[in-house]
Amino acid sequence: MALLLGLMIYMKTEKCSFYIFSSGNPCFLQVNLKDLTGDFFHDIEYLKQESYKLGGGTYFPISVVESWISSHTIIDSSIVLSDMMIS
């Protein structure tokens, strides 16, 4: 469900970054938005394939937030979607 909602938000934004996360190593991946086609069903399958690169679990990837802070990234909004409780 989180991938579905994230893809819907992505399709309606002017500019964004899209991350998927889990507790594995690596604990998060930034999705290459150039690989998304605009075909909803293809893009969901692509995101599911990307998610298989991560482990299971629900620890929040604080390292991605730390990288935004250290690089002085300007963020207007941040939305976190999860299908489980985040630790």
C-alpha atoms as an extended CHARMM CRD file, in Angstrom:
* protein
*
        87  EXT
         1         1  MET       CA              0.0000000000        0.0000000000        0.0000000000  PROA      1               0.0000000000
         2         2  ALA       CA              2.8500000000        2.3960000000        0.8100000000  PROA      2               0.0000000000
         3         3  LEU       CA              4.3630000000        1.9130000000       -2.6620000000  PROA      3               0.0000000000
         4         4  LEU       CA              0.9980000000        2.6100000000       -4.2580000000  PROA      4               0.0000000000
         5         5  LEU       CA              0.4510000000        5.8280000000       -2.3010000000  PROA      5               0.0000000000
         6         6  GLY       CA              4.0560000000        6.9330000000       -2.8350000000  PROA      6               0.0000000000
         7         7  LEU       CA              3.7280000000        6.4380000000       -6.5890000000  PROA      7               0.0000000000
         8         8  MET       CA              0.4810000000        8.4180000000       -6.6430000000  PROA      8               0.0000000000
         9         9  ILE       CA              2.1430000000       11.2950000000       -4.7720000000  PROA      9               0.0000000000
        10        10  TYR       CA              5.1500000000       11.1650000000       -7.1120000000  PROA      10              0.0000000000
        11        11  MET       CA              2.8950000000       11.3850000000      -10.1790000000  PROA      11              0.0000000000
        12        12  LYS       CA              1.3290000000       14.6130000000       -8.8750000000  PROA      12              0.0000000000
        13        13  THR       CA              4.4720000000       16.4730000000       -7.7940000000  PROA      13              0.0000000000
        14        14  GLU       CA              6.6270000000       18.8350000000       -9.8270000000  PROA      14              0.0000000000
        15        15  LYS       CA              9.9260000000       17.6970000000       -8.3410000000  PROA      15              0.0000000000
        16        16  CYS       CA             10.6800000000       15.0090000000       -5.8000000000  PROA      16              0.0000000000
        17        17  SER       CA             12.9750000000       12.2640000000       -4.6150000000  PROA      17              0.0000000000
        18        18  PHE       CA             11.5740000000        8.8150000000       -3.9310000000  PROA      18              0.0000000000
        19        19  TYR       CA             13.1410000000        6.5130000000       -1.3340000000  PROA      19              0.0000000000
        20        20  ILE       CA             12.1730000000        3.0440000000       -0.1970000000  PROA      20              0.0000000000
        21        21  PHE       CA             13.3900000000        1.7540000000        3.1530000000  PROA      21              0.0000000000
        22        22  SER       CA             13.6610000000       -1.2910000000        5.3840000000  PROA      22              0.0000000000
        23        23  SER       CA             15.9790000000       -2.6510000000        8.0620000000  PROA      23              0.0000000000
        24        24  GLY       CA             18.4160000000       -4.4220000000        5.7640000000  PROA      24              0.0000000000
        25        25  ASN       CA             21.8090000000       -3.4030000000        4.5400000000  PROA      25              0.0000000000
        26        26  PRO       CA             21.4190000000       -1.0800000000        2.7350000000  PROA      26              0.0000000000
        27        27  CYS       CA             18.5280000000        0.2260000000        4.8010000000  PROA      27              0.0000000000
        28        28  PHE       CA             17.2290000000        2.5280000000        2.0510000000  PROA      28              0.0000000000
        29        29  LEU       CA             17.3990000000        3.0570000000       -1.6920000000  PROA      29              0.0000000000
        30        30  GLN       CA             16.7290000000        6.1770000000       -3.6970000000  PROA      30              0.0000000000
        31        31  VAL       CA             14.5920000000        5.1060000000       -6.6450000000  PROA      31              0.0000000000
        32        32  ASN       CA             15.9200000000        6.1330000000      -10.0520000000  PROA      32              0.0000000000
        33        33  LEU       CA             12.9420000000        8.1510000000      -11.2670000000  PROA      33              0.0000000000
        34        34  LYS       CA             14.1630000000        7.9190000000      -14.8760000000  PROA      34              0.0000000000
        35        35  ASP       CA             13.2160000000        4.2230000000      -14.7660000000  PROA      35              0.0000000000
        36        36  LEU       CA              9.5640000000        5.0670000000      -14.0750000000  PROA      36              0.0000000000
        37        37  THR       CA              7.5230000000        5.0680000000      -17.2750000000  PROA      37              0.0000000000
        38        38  GLY       CA              4.2460000000        6.6820000000      -16.2770000000  PROA      38              0.0000000000
        39        39  ASP       CA              2.4880000000        3.3340000000      -16.7710000000  PROA      39              0.0000000000
        40        40  PHE       CA              1.0540000000        2.7670000000      -13.3130000000  PROA      40              0.0000000000
        41        41  PHE       CA              1.1810000000       -1.0560000000      -13.3310000000  PROA      41              0.0000000000
        42        42  HSD       CA              4.7050000000       -1.1880000000      -14.7740000000  PROA      42              0.0000000000
        43        43  ASP       CA              5.9360000000        1.3280000000      -12.2140000000  PROA      43              0.0000000000
        44        44  ILE       CA              4.4280000000       -0.6000000000       -9.2840000000  PROA      44              0.0000000000
        45        45  GLU       CA              6.1980000000       -3.7510000000      -10.4950000000  PROA      45              0.0000000000
        46        46  TYR       CA              9.4480000000       -1.7980000000      -10.8420000000  PROA      46              0.0000000000
        47        47  LEU       CA              9.1380000000       -0.4760000000       -7.2670000000  PROA      47              0.0000000000
        48        48  LYS       CA              8.4000000000       -3.9810000000       -5.9550000000  PROA      48              0.0000000000
        49        49  GLN       CA             11.5290000000       -5.3040000000       -7.7040000000  PROA      49              0.0000000000
        50        50  GLU       CA             13.5790000000       -2.4860000000       -6.1710000000  PROA      50              0.0000000000
        51        51  SER       CA             12.1780000000       -3.2930000000       -2.7250000000  PROA      51              0.0000000000
        52        52  TYR       CA             13.5130000000       -6.8660000000       -3.0030000000  PROA      52              0.0000000000
        53        53  LYS       CA             17.0370000000       -5.3830000000       -2.8500000000  PROA      53              0.0000000000
        54        54  LEU       CA             16.3090000000       -4.4500000000        0.7760000000  PROA      54              0.0000000000
        55        55  GLY       CA             15.8090000000       -6.6940000000        3.7760000000  PROA      55              0.0000000000
        56        56  GLY       CA             12.6790000000       -6.9890000000        5.8480000000  PROA      56              0.0000000000
        57        57  GLY       CA             11.9250000000       -4.8650000000        8.8510000000  PROA      57              0.0000000000
        58        58  THR       CA             10.7710000000       -1.3940000000        9.6780000000  PROA      58              0.0000000000
        59        59  TYR       CA             13.6090000000        0.5900000000       11.2180000000  PROA      59              0.0000000000
        60        60  PHE       CA             13.4440000000        4.1730000000       10.0190000000  PROA      60              0.0000000000
        61        61  PRO       CA             16.5040000000        5.0340000000        7.8930000000  PROA      61              0.0000000000
        62        62  ILE       CA             17.7630000000        7.9570000000        9.9650000000  PROA      62              0.0000000000
        63        63  SER       CA             20.9670000000        7.9080000000        7.8840000000  PROA      63              0.0000000000
        64        64  VAL       CA             19.1100000000        9.3680000000        4.8840000000  PROA      64              0.0000000000
        65        65  VAL       CA             17.8480000000       12.2620000000        7.0190000000  PROA      65              0.0000000000
        66        66  GLU       CA             21.3730000000       12.7920000000        8.3670000000  PROA      66              0.0000000000
        67        67  SER       CA             22.6930000000       12.9380000000        4.7900000000  PROA      67              0.0000000000
        68        68  TRP       CA             20.1040000000       15.6040000000        3.9110000000  PROA      68              0.0000000000
        69        69  ILE       CA             21.1790000000       17.6400000000        6.9310000000  PROA      69              0.0000000000
        70        70  SER       CA             24.8990000000       17.3510000000        6.2340000000  PROA      70              0.0000000000
        71        71  SER       CA             24.4540000000       18.3170000000        2.5670000000  PROA      71              0.0000000000
        72        72  HSD       CA             22.1140000000       21.2040000000        3.4780000000  PROA      72              0.0000000000
        73        73  THR       CA             19.3660000000       19.7890000000        1.2630000000  PROA      73              0.0000000000
        74        74  ILE       CA             16.3030000000       22.0320000000        1.1460000000  PROA      74              0.0000000000
        75        75  ILE       CA             13.1260000000       20.0250000000        1.7020000000  PROA      75              0.0000000000
        76        76  ASP       CA              9.6770000000       21.5650000000        1.4770000000  PROA      76              0.0000000000
        77        77  SER       CA              7.8070000000       18.4230000000        2.5370000000  PROA      77              0.0000000000
        78        78  SER       CA              8.7270000000       14.9500000000        3.6250000000  PROA      78              0.0000000000
        79        79  ILE       CA              6.1600000000       12.1530000000        3.5910000000  PROA      79              0.0000000000
        80        80  VAL       CA              6.8450000000        8.7840000000        5.1990000000  PROA      80              0.0000000000
        81        81  LEU       CA              4.5440000000        5.9200000000        4.2280000000  PROA      81              0.0000000000
        82        82  SER       CA              4.8550000000        2.4660000000        5.6990000000  PROA      82              0.0000000000
        83        83  ASP       CA              2.7960000000       -0.6970000000        5.6830000000  PROA      83              0.0000000000
        84        84  MET       CA              3.9950000000       -1.5020000000        9.2160000000  PROA      84              0.0000000000
        85        85  MET       CA              4.8070000000        0.2960000000       12.4430000000  PROA      85              0.0000000000
        86        86  ILE       CA              8.1000000000        2.1990000000       12.1400000000  PROA      86              0.0000000000
        87        87  SER       CA             10.7070000000        1.5540000000       14.8500000000  PROA      87              0.0000000000
